Amino acid sequence: MSKMANRWEIPVSNLVPYLQWTELTDGEINVWETGRHNHAFYELHIILSGQCTLFINNAEITLSAGQGILITPEVFHAPNSVTQPFCRLSAAFLPDKAKLLQLIPGTGAFLLFSVEESVKDLCLAIFAETKNEDSLFHKELLSNQFAQLMLRVFRTVKETSTEPQSVMTHPKQLEDMTVIDGFFVNTPPKLRTKENLAKLLHCSQRQVLRKIYALYGISFQKKQMLSRIDTAQHLLRVTDKSVEEICSLVGYSDTAAFYKAFKYYTNMTPVKYRKQVKDT
């Protein structure tokens, strides 16, 4: 088990060869503040007290104490609101795809589940053990607790798992996907260029094109287009900005081109999409 700043990287079992957990402070476990994102890992969130709302792709869901959510790779998500008193445990992990993808969803999905008392007890035990950093067998106990936690979660979600899909597990591919996904989510649309992404990946622009096609099976242009449309959907849903403003924010200088692209990928105009979302 290695520790970098307040982030643990733990091989918890042969079923989960890699688990990453951010060691939250007492104050941080009571909030949930992060930007909209997706990445190459699975995310596990267990709500121990309180309630929160979460945007997952284009849907808003509510999580209450005693519930958990498993979010697979390639799913855009972001917390929206939190009702106090609130407490959660979160982790990111990579499963052994040969052993677990028959039990848990593949990419592009999320799954809600009920949290048993034994799982709640393990979460609290993990919080307590993190305060015993200098104690005997601290690393071994923490790794064992996470192993038990993950196995109990897998047992719980087994009956509701979706059709398994392929997930890449090569470390370099995962690293590249994390950089690429972060780039398309966090970089202002007008700066989402091959040149800027090449700088982040420390490679040539031609290599950027090859990497994106190898990892996602699409061109840079399509990846860029999809990120723009996804951002536009998010802004149409959660803001009152005009379609013209959103058109500019996502990198289009021509409103007609934006309408055409949006309708092509969503099968409706931006105005109709906003109305449909507001009416639901």
MARLOGU-529755 format. One record per atom (N, C-alpha, C): x, y, z. Coordinates in steps of 0.02 Angstrom, whole numbers, plus 32768, in hexadecimal, padded with zeros to 4 digits. Example, Ala and Ser with C-alpha at 12.3 -4.5 7.8 and 13.67 -1.06 7.14 Angstrom:
82947EE48186;82677F1F8186;82947F5B8186;82827F908162;82AC7FCB8165;82858002818A;
//
This chain:
802B7FC58000;800080008000;802C803E8000;8022806A7FD1;804980A87FCF;801C80E37FDF;803A81177FFB;80148153800B;8034818F7FEB;800D81B57FC4;802581F27FA5;7FF8822B7FBD;8015825B7FE4;7FEE82908004;7FB8826E802E;7F78827D8020;7F43825C8046;7F1E8229801C;7F42820A7FEC;7F2381D97FBF;7F4581967FC9;7F1E81647FD7;7F3781207FDF;7F2D80F97F9F;7F5F80D07F8D;7F5980A17F56;7F63805C7F72;7F2F80327F6F;7F2F7FF37F95;7F1C7FB97F67;7F457F847F64;7F2F7F467F44;7F077F1F7F78;7EC47F1E7F72;7E9B7F027FA7;7E907EB77FA1;7E917E9D7F65;7E897E557F5B;7E977E457F13;7E957E047F01;7EA07DF37EBB;7E657E097E8F;7E2C7E197EAE;7DF37E317E88;7DF87E7C7E7A;7E197EA07EA6;7E237EE87E9E;7E6D7EF77EA6;7E947EEF7E70;7EDC7EF97E75;7EF17F417E81;7EC27F717E79;7ED47FB77E84;7E987FDC7EA1;7EA27FFD7EDA;7E6E80277EF8;7E8E80677F0E;7E6F809E7EFD;7E8880E07F10;7E5581027F3D;7E6C811A7F76;7E3E81387FA6;7E5C81797FBF;7E3581AE7FBA;7E4A81EF7FD4;7E3781F3801D;7E6881FB8048;7E5D81FD8090;7E42824280A3;7E00824680A8;7DE0828680B6;7DE7829980FF;7DEB82D9810C;7DED82F18151;7DA782ED816F;7DA382F881B0;7D6282F581D1;7D30832581B1;7D488360819B;7D1C8390817C;7D09837C8135;7D38835E8110;7D2C834F80CA;7CFB831580BF;7CF782E780EF;7CC882B080E6;7C8082C880ED;7C7683068104;7C348321810D;7C1D834D80D4;7C46835280A0;7C3283788064;7C42834D8027;7C2B83647FED;7C3B83427FAE;7C4083787F7A;7C7C838F7F6C;7C8783C67F3E;7CBC83B37F0B;7CA683A57ECF;7CD583967E99;7CB583A97E58;7CDD83B67E26;7CC383C97DE5;7CA7838E7DBE;7C84839C7D8A;7C6883687D5E;7CA183457D3B;7CA183027D3B;7CD982DD7D20;7CC682967D0D;7CF182767CE8;7CF0822E7CDF;7D3882177CD9;7D4481D67CDF;7D8881BE7CDB;7D8981747CCE;7DC381557CD4;7DCC810F7CC2;7DC180DF7CFD;7DB480FA7D38;7DAB80D07D72;7D6180C47D82;7D5480937DAD;7D13808C7DCC;7D1380B77E0B;7CDA80D57E1B;7CD380FC7E59;7C9E80DB7E85;7CAD80D67EC4;7C7E80BD7EF6;7C7180F47F29;7C3181037F35;7C1E81347F68;7BEA81147F95;7BF681177FD6;7BC980FC8008;7BB381358036;7B7181418039;7B5681778061;7B46815C80A7;7B67817780D9;7B5F815E811D;7B2D81878145;7B2581C68135;7AF381F08154;7AE2822A8127;7AA68246812F;7A91827E8106;7A77826980C3;7A7682988095;7A5B828D8052;7A7F82BA8020;7A8282A57FE1;7AA282CF7FAD;7A8082C27F6B;7A8782F27F3E;7A7182E87EF9;7AAE82E87ECC;7AAA82C27E97;7AE382B67E6C;7ACC82B77E23;7AEF82DC7DF9;7AE282DA7DB1;7B0A82A27D92;7AE882747D70;7B0A823E7D4D;7AF582417D04;7B2482517CD8;7B1482607C92;7ADE82957C92;7AA182857C7A;7A6E82B97C76;7A3582AD7CA7;7A4282877CDC;7A0F82787D0E;7A2682907D52;79F682A47D7C;7A0482B77DC0;79E882807DEE;7A1282667E1A;79FB82337E48;7A0882497E90;79E3822B7EBE;79EA823B7F05;7A0581FE7F2A;7A3782097F54;7A5381D47F7D;7A4881E67FC6;7A3081B67FEC;7A2381C08033;7A4F8192805D;7A51819F809E;7A77817480CB;7A61812C80C3;7A9280FE80C0;7A8180B880B6;7A8080A3806D;7A9480D18041;7A9880C17FF9;7ADF80C87FE0;7AEF80A47FAC;7B2F80AA7F8B;7B2680AE7F40;7B5980C67F1E;7B5780C97ED5;7B9A80B47EB9;7B97808C7E84;7BD280767E5F;7BCF80977E1B;7C0180C07E0B;7C0380E47DCC;7C3C80C87DA2;7C2D80B37D66;7C5F80937D3C;7C8680C77D14;7CBC80B27CF2;7CE080E17CC6;7CB380FD7C90;7CC681377C76;7CA481587C3E;7C5F81727C50;7C5381847C8F;7C1381A17CA3;7C2181E67CC1;7C06821A7CA2;7C0D825D7CBE;7BE182637CFC;7BFD82807D32;7BD782877D6F;7BF382C07D99;7BC882DA7DC5;7BDC83107DF2;7BA983167E2A;7BBF83227E68;7B90832E7E9E;7B6D83717E94;7B2F83767EAB;7B0883B37EA3;7AFA83D57EE6;7ADF83AE7F16;7ACF83CC7F57;7AD783977F8D;7ADF83AF7FCB;7AE883838005;7ABC839B803E;7A9A836C805F;7A71837C8099;7A95836380D8;7AA1838F8106;7AC6837E8143;7A9683638178;7AB0833A81A7;7AF6832381AD;7B0682EE8178;7B3F82F68157;7B5082CC811E;7B9382AB8129;7B99826C8115;7BD98249811A;7BDB821380E5;7C13820B80C4;7C1A81D9808F;7C6081BC808F;7C6681808073;7CA781628064;7CAA81578019;7CE1816A7FFB;7CE981647FB2;7D2B81447FA1;7D2C811F7F6A;7D6A81007F52;7D6680F77F07;7DA080F67EE7;7DA480E67E9F;7DCC80A67E99;7DB8807A7E6A;7DDA803A7E66;7DD9801E7E1F;7E047FEE7E14;7E057FC87DD6;7DF97F7E7DE7;7DC77F5F7DC9;7DBA7F197DD7;7DE37EEB7DAA;7DE97EAD7DBF;7E047E7A7D92;7DCC7E697D61;7DD27E807D24;7D9A7E7B7CF5;7D857E337CE7;7DB47E047CE9;7DA37DBF7CDB;7D787DA17D12;7D7F7DBB7D50;7D5C7D9D7D89;7D1E7DC47D9E;7D1C7E067D90;7CE77E2E7DAE;7CB57E4C7D7C;7CC67E4F7D3D;7C987E717D0F;7C5A7E487CFF;7C557E0C7D1C;7C157DE87D19;7BE97DFC7D53;7C047E207D83;7BE07E327DC0;7BCE7E7C7DC3;7BF87EA77DA6;7BED7EEF7DAB;7BE67F0B7D65;7BC87F477D5F;7BBD7F647D1C;7BFE7F707CF6;7BF97F707CB4;7C327F847C8B;7C347FCF7C86;7C547FE97C52;7C5A80327C4B;7C1780517C39;7C1180927C48;7BD780B87C34;7B9880A97C5C;7B9E809A7C9C;7B6380897CC4;7B6E809E7D0C;7B38809E7D33;7B3E80A77D7B;7B0A807A7D9C;7B16806A7DDB;7AEB803B7DFD;7AE180507E46;7AA380557E5B;7A9280667EA0;7A8880267EC8;7A9A80277F08;7A907FEC7F31;7A8680017F7A;7A667FD57FA1;7A5C7FE17FE8;7A997FCA800F;7AAA7FF08042;7AE67FE2806A;7AD27FBC80A9;7AEF7F8180B2;7AE27F5980ED;7B067F77812A;7AEF7F648166;7B0D7F7D81A3;7B577F6A81A7;7B687F2E818E;7BAE7F178190;7BDA7F448166;7BBF7F5E812E;7BE57F8C8104;7BEE7FCF8127;7BB97FE88147;7BBF8026816D;7BF4802081A3;7BF37FE781C6;7C247FDC81FC;7C6B7FDC81E0;7C757FBE81A5;7CB87FBD8186;7CCF80038173;7CA1802B815A;7CB280718148;7CCA80978186;7CA6808F81BD;7CB980B281FA;7CFB80978216;7D068056820D;7D4580388223;7D80805381FA;7D75805E81B9;7DA9807A818E;7DB980C181A4;7D8580E981B0;7D91812E81C8;7DBA812D8209;7DA980FF8236;7DCC80FC8276;7E1580E6826C;7E2080B58240;7E64809A8237;7E9280CD8217;7E7880FA81EE;7EA4812C81CE;7EC4815A8202;7EA7815D823D;7EC481878272;7EFB81638299;7F0781238287;7F3980FA82AA;7F7680ED827E;7F8C8120825B;7FC18118822A;800180FB8247;8010810A8285;804E80F282A4;804580B082CA;800A809482C8;7FFD805782EE;8015801982C9;80207FE482EF;80367FA482D3;80027F8882A3;801A7F708269;7FF17F508236;7FBC7F808219;7FC97FC1821B;7F9A7FF28201;7F8B7FE681B6;7FBF7FDE818E;7FB57FD48146;7F8F7F948138;7FA27F5F815B;7F827F1E8150;7F377F208162;7F287F41819B;7EE37F4581B0;7EB97F6F817F;7ED47FA68169;7EAF7FD1813A;7EA27FAC80F9;7ED57F8A80DF;7ECC7F6380A2;7E987F2D80AB;7E997F0B80E4;7E697ED680F2;7E227EF280F8;7E1B7F2C8117;7DD97F4A811E;7DBC7F5D80DA;7DE67F7A80AF;7DCF7F8B806C;7DBD7F4D8044;7DE37F17804C;7DD47ED88029;7D8F7EBF803E;7D817EBF807F;7D407EA98096;7D087ED6807C;7D167F17807C;7CE47F478065;7CD27F3A801C;7D057F337FF1;7CF97F297FAA;7CD57EE77F9D;7CE77EB27FBF;7CC87E717FB5;7C7E7E737FCA;7C6F7E968000;7C297E9B8016;7C007EC57FE5;7C1F7EF97FC9;7BFC7F217F97;7BEF7EF77F58;7C207ED17F41;7C177EA87F06;7BE07E747F11;7BDD7E597F4D;7BA97E287F5D;7B647E497F58;7B5F7E877F71;7B1F7EAB7F71;7B077EBA7F2B;7B347ED07EFF;7B1F7EE67EBC;7B1A7EAD7E89;7B2D7E717E9D;7B307E397E6D;7AEF7E307E47;7AB77E327E6B;7A767E237E4C;7A5F7E587E1B;7A7B7E947E1F;7A647ECA7DF3;7A997EE37DC3;7ACD7EBD7DB9;7B037ED37D8C;7AEB7ED47D43;7B077F037D1B;7AF57F097CD5;7B217EDC7CAA;7B117EDA7C6B;7B397EB17C3C;7B817EC97C3D;7BB17E9C7C4B;7BF77EB07C4F;7C127EC87C0C;7C407EF97C11;7C617F147BD6;7CAC7F157BE2;7CD37F1D7BAE;7D1B7F1C7BB5;7D347F5C7BD7;7D637F547C06;7D837F8C7C28;7DCE7F837C24;7DF17FB67C0E;7E397FB27C08;7E597FB57C4D;7E8E7F8F7C57;7EAF7F8F7C98;7EFA7F9C7C94;7F137FAA7C58;7F5A7FB97C51;7F687FFD7C70;7F9780037C9F;7FA280427CC3;7FAE807E7C95;7FD480767C5F;7FE180AE7C33;7FA280C57C0F;7F7880957BFA;7F3980A77BDA;7F0C80CC7C0B;7F0A80B57C49;7EE180D67C7B;7EFA811D7C89;7F3B81247C8C;7F5981667C97;7F4781957C5F;7F4D817D7C21;7F3D81A77BE7;7EF381B97BE6;7EC881897BF5;7E8081967BF5;7E6D81CA7C2A;7E8D81C67C64;7E7F81F67C99;7E92823D7C83;7ECD82437C62;7EE382847C4A;7EB4829E7C13;7EA382727BE4;7E7882867BAC;7E32829A7BC4;7E1582717BEF;7DD282807C08;7DD282C17C30;7E0582CA7C5A;7E0A83087C81;7E1283457C53;7E38833D7C1E;7E4383737BEE;7E0183897BCF;7DD883597BB8;7D9A836A7B96;7D6483837BC6;7D6A83737C07;7D3A838A7C38;7D4D83CE7C55;7D8C83D77C65;7DA184127C8B;7DBE844B7C62;7DD3843E7C24;7DF184727BFA;7DBA84997BD8;7DBE84DC7BD8;7D8C85037BB2;7D8784EB7B6A;7D4A84E37B50;7D4084C67B0E;7D6D84E27AD6;7D7885247AD7;7DA085427AA2;7DEA852F7AA6;7DFF85147AE0;7E4584FE7AE8;7E4D84B37AE1;7E17848F7AD1;7E1A84477AC8;7E3584367A83;7E7584437A7A;7E9684377A39;7EC683FD7A3D;7ED783E27A03;7F0883AB7A01;7F4B83C17A1D;7F5D83FF7A0F;7F9D841A7A27;7FA0841B7A73;7F6B84337A93;7F6B84377ADC;7F6883F37AFD;7F4383C47ADF;7F4083817AFA;7F83835E7AF2;7FA4836A7AB9;7FE6834C7AAE;801883627AE3;801383A17AF8;804083B97B2D;803483947B6F;7FF483877B7F;7FE483647BBD;7FFC831B7BBB;7FF782FD7B80;800A82B67B78;805482AE7B68;807682E67B5D;80BE82E57B4C;80CB82BA7B0E;80A582C97ADA;80AE82A57A9B;809D82D37A61;80A382BA7A24;809482E279E9;804982E379DD;8033831279B4;7FEC831679A4;7FD582D8797E;800082BC7955;7FEF827F7931;7FE482457963;800E82437996;8006820E79C9;7FC6821779F0;7FB1825679FB;7F7282647A1D;7F38824379F6;7F38824C79B5;7F03822F798B;7F0281E37991;7F3D81C47991;7F42817C7996;7F2B816379DA;7F3F81887A0F;7F2B81747A53;7EDF81767A5B;7EC081AC7A45;7E7781B27A4E;7E53817C7A27;7E6A816D79EB;7E48813979C5;7E5280F479E6;7E8E80E779FF;7E9C80A77A20;7E75809F7A61;7E6D80D57A87;7E4C80D17AC8;7E0080D57AC4;7DE580FC7A94;7D9E81097A92;7D7C80F17A51;7DA480E17A1E;7D8880CA79DF;7D68810179B7;7D79814079C6;7D5E817979A1;7D9681AA7992;7D8881DA7966;7DB9820D7954;7DBC82447989;7DF2826C7985;7DF882A679B2;7DBD82D579A8;7DAA82E07969;7D74830E7959;7D3282F77979;7D2582B47977;7CE7829C7994;7CE982A079E0;7D23829079FD;7D2A82957A46;7D1F82DE7A5B;7D3A830C7A36;7D3183537A44;7CE883687A3D;7CC8834F7A08;7C82835E79FC;7C5583447A35;7C6183067A49;7C3982E77A7E;7C41830D7AC0;7C7E83237ACE;7C8A83487B0C;7C65838B7B0A;7C6383AB7AD0;7C3F83EA7AC9;7BF483E17AD4;7BD883AC7AB4;7B91839F7ABB;7B7F838D7B02;7BAA83657B22;7B9D83527B67;7B9E838E7B95;7BCE83BB7B8B;7BD283F87BB2;7B9484247BA6;7B7F84277B67;7B43844E7B56;7B0584327B78;7AFE83F07B79;7AC583D17B9C;7AC583E47BE6;7B0183E17C04;7B0683F27C4A;7AF1843A7C57;7B0984687C2E;7AF884AF7C37;7AAE84BD7C2A;7A92849A7BF9;7A4A84A27BEB;7A20848A7C26;7A3984587C48;7A1384397C7E;7A1884617CBF;7A53847B7CCF;7A5E84977D12;7A6584E47D13;7A6485047CD9;7A69854D7CD8;7A2F856A7CAF;7A2885AC7CB3;79F585D07C8B;7A1585F77C53;7A5385E67C42;7A7686087C0C;7A5185FC7BCA;7A53862D7B9E;7A3286267B5D;7A5885F47B33;7A3685DA7B00;7A5685AA7AD3;7A9185CB7AB0;7A8B860B7AA0;7AC2862E7A7F;7AFF86327AAD;7AF486417AED;7B2C86437B1D;7B4E85FF7B23;7B2485CB7B28;7B3F85877B2F;7B6585737AF0;7B4B85877AB7;7B6D85797A77;7BB485947A79;7BBC85D17A90;7BFF85F07A95;7C2A85CE7ACA;7C0B85BE7B03;7C3185A07B3A;7C4E855C7B28;7C2C85367AFF;7C4584F47AEE;7C7184F47AAF;7C7F85317A95;7CB085357A5F;7C97853E7A19;7C56854E7A11;7C3A855979CE;7C3585A479C0;7C4A85B97987;7C4185FE7972;7C0386077947;7BE885CF792E;7BAE85D07902;7B7485AC7925;7B3F85D07935;7B0685B27958;7AE5857C792F;7AE2858678EE;7AC2855478C2;7AE9851278C4;7B2B851678C5;7B5584DA78C8;7B4B84B6790B;7B4384DE7940;7B3784C17982;7AF4849C7983;7ABF84BB7969;7A7E849B7966;7A81845A793F;7AA4845B7908;7AA9842078DD;7ACD83E77901;7B0583F77921;7B2B83C47945;7B0483A97981;7AE383D679A5;7ABD83C179E0;7A84839279CC;7A6083A47998;7A29837A7982;7A4183377967;7A7B83387947;7A9782FA792B;7AA582C77962;7AC182DF799B;7AD582B179D0;7A9E82A47A03;7A6C82D07A09;7A3882C67A3C;79F382BA7A1E;79ED82C379DC;79AE82BA79B9;797982ED79CD;7990832779E6;7962835E79F6;7989839F79F7;796683D779F1;7987841879F4;799984297A3C;79C684597A47;79D6846F7A8B;799884887AB0;796D84AD7A8E;793184C87AAE;7903848F7AC4;78F8845E7A99;78CE84257AAA;78EC83FD7AE3;792F83F57AE2;795183CF7B16;794683F17B5B;794F84337B5D;794684587B9C;78FE84527BB5;78CE84587B88;788784537B9B;7878840E7BB7;789383DB7B96;788683967BAB;78A2838A7BF1;78DF83A47BFD;78FE839B7C3E;78D883C07C74;78C283FD7C65;789E84257C96;785A84067CA6;783B83E47C75;77F983C87C7F;77F983867CA5;783583677CAA;783983267CCB;7848832E7D15;
//
